[in-house]
Amino acid sequence: MEFKKLNELGVLTVAYLGDSIWELYIREYFVRKNINLKDLNIIVRRYVNAKFQSKIYLKILNEGEYDFLQEIIDYSKRARNSKIKSYPSTCTLKEYKNATALEALIGAYYLLEYKEELENIIKIILEGDDVA
């Protein structure tokens, strides 16, 4: 998909897709580590929540450690600034908006077919988990 076509999609729709992609990558990463099923959900939930995703997103913005295209960062900021009507009580509105922005960023990378880069970035996030 071209970036122009990506812009034709609603940014929150792309975030919706990114949410499922994030969870799929996280689950796959830990399943491949052969973690027992009893512990798997506990571990995955640590990474698939708005608080953690917000921390990752802020790290991406502040440190520039991850190799995301600037146009994708700008796209994700549109998701962060979108009007969100409701959010879970387990996080603040700001954390939820940052998490939504991360999901839009992931969804955009996925739709633009930067899958290998996305997998590498998620691996770096998980293996260098100093934000949790």
C-alpha positions in Angstrom: 0.0 0.0 0.0 1.2 3.5 -0.8 1.4 6.1 2.0 -1.2 8.2 0.0 -3.7 5.4 0.2 -2.9 4.9 3.9 -3.9 8.5 4.5 -7.3 7.7 2.9 -8.0 5.2 5.8 -9.1 6.6 9.1 -6.2 6.8 11.5 -8.2 5.2 14.3 -9.1 2.3 11.9 -5.4 1.8 11.3 -4.8 1.9 15.0 -7.5 -0.8 15.4 -5.6 -3.0 13.1 -2.3 -2.1 14.8 -3.7 -3.2 18.1 -4.3 -6.7 16.9 -1.0 -6.8 15.1 0.9 -5.7 18.2 -0.9 -8.5 20.3 -0.2 -11.1 17.6 3.5 -10.2 17.5 3.8 -10.2 21.3 2.0 -13.6 21.5 4.1 -15.1 18.8 7.3 -13.9 20.3 6.6 -15.5 23.6 5.1 -18.7 22.2 8.3 -19.2 20.2 10.2 -19.0 23.6 8.2 -22.1 24.6 6.7 -20.5 27.7 4.2 -22.7 29.4 0.6 -21.8 28.8 -0.2 -21.0 32.4 2.4 -18.2 32.4 1.9 -17.1 28.8 -1.1 -14.9 29.4 0.4 -13.2 32.4 3.6 -12.3 30.4 1.7 -11.2 27.3 -0.6 -8.9 29.4 2.5 -7.1 30.6 3.1 -5.9 27.0 -0.5 -5.7 25.7 -1.8 -2.8 27.7 -2.1 1.0 27.3 0.4 1.8 30.1 3.2 -0.2 28.5 2.4 0.8 25.0 2.4 4.5 26.1 5.9 4.1 27.5 7.1 2.5 24.3 5.5 5.3 22.2 7.1 8.0 24.4 10.5 6.3 24.1 10.1 6.2 20.3 9.3 9.9 20.2 11.9 11.1 22.8 14.9 8.9 22.0 14.6 8.2 18.3 16.2 4.8 19.1 13.9 3.0 16.8 14.1 3.3 13.0 10.6 4.6 12.1 10.0 6.9 9.2 9.2 10.4 10.1 6.0 10.4 8.1 4.8 7.4 10.1 5.6 9.2 13.3 3.6 12.2 12.1 0.8 9.9 11.1 0.8 8.3 14.6 0.5 11.8 16.1 -2.8 12.2 14.3 -4.1 9.1 16.1 -2.8 10.5 19.4 -4.6 13.7 18.8 -7.9 12.1 17.7 -11.0 12.5 19.8 -11.4 9.5 22.0 -14.7 9.1 23.6 -14.0 6.4 26.2 -11.0 4.6 27.6 -10.4 1.9 30.2 -10.1 2.8 33.9 -6.7 1.0 34.0 -4.9 4.0 32.5 -5.1 7.7 32.0 -6.5 9.4 28.9 -3.0 10.5 28.0 -1.6 6.9 28.2 -4.5 5.7 26.2 -3.9 8.2 23.5 -0.2 7.4 23.4 -1.1 3.7 23.1 -3.5 4.4 20.3 -0.7 6.3 18.5 1.7 3.3 18.9 -1.0 1.1 17.5 -1.5 3.5 14.5 2.3 3.4 13.9 2.3 -0.4 14.0 -0.7 -0.6 11.8 0.8 1.8 9.3 4.0 -0.1 9.1 2.1 -3.3 8.6 -0.1 -1.9 5.8 2.9 -0.3 4.1 4.5 -3.8 4.1 7.4 -2.9 6.3 6.9 -6.2 8.1 10.5 -7.2 8.5 11.4 -3.8 10.0 8.4 -4.0 12.3 9.4 -7.5 13.5 12.9 -6.2 14.2 11.7 -3.2 16.1 9.3 -5.3 18.2 12.1 -7.7 18.9 14.4 -4.8 20.1 11.5 -3.5 22.3 11.0 -6.9 23.9 14.7 -7.8 24.3 15.6 -4.4 25.6 12.6 -4.0 27.9 13.7 -1.3 30.2 10.6 0.8 29.9 8.2 -1.5 31.9 
